[in-house]
Amino acid sequence: MSVRASIISFIAGLLFGLGLMLSGMADPAKVLGFLDLAGVWDPSLAFVMAGAIGVGVAAFALARRRSVSLLGLAMQLPRAAGITPRLLLGSALFGIGWGAAGFCPGPALVALGMGEAKALGFVLAMLAGMGVFEWLEARRR
């Protein structure tokens, strides 16, 4: 990775992390409050998600019109492949982990950087899960 790409990646990650901290989404209690529909529901995560979806839609619309990224690399956008059992299983596992811990990967890394002890367990479990996935994929190939 070039120095320019590293700097841009660092700035993007910093902005993402700051956004998570300012919105409160690095706090698992805030996320669990959103998921607690039967209790004291906190809708703030819905507003954060709506804002993120709006930014994402605009960014993908712009990216689709380009053949080269801002870093001069070939544009590689994901292609939808439909709903598969693997997608459903992965989504269910993600949702279970998110609901049980109150973290998803980005906010967990931000919380870990903020010294949140619970985030350490989540990040370690996430890394272990990634390792298991890679091992299973290697066996499948």
ABEGO torsion letter per residue (X at the ends): XBAAAAAAAAAAAAAAAAAAAAAGAABAAAAAAAABAABBBBAAAAAAAAAAAAAAAAAAAAAAABABBAAGBBBBBBBBAEBBAAAAAAAAAAAAAAAAAGBBAAAAAAAAAAGBAAAAAAAAAAAAAAAAAAAAAAAAX
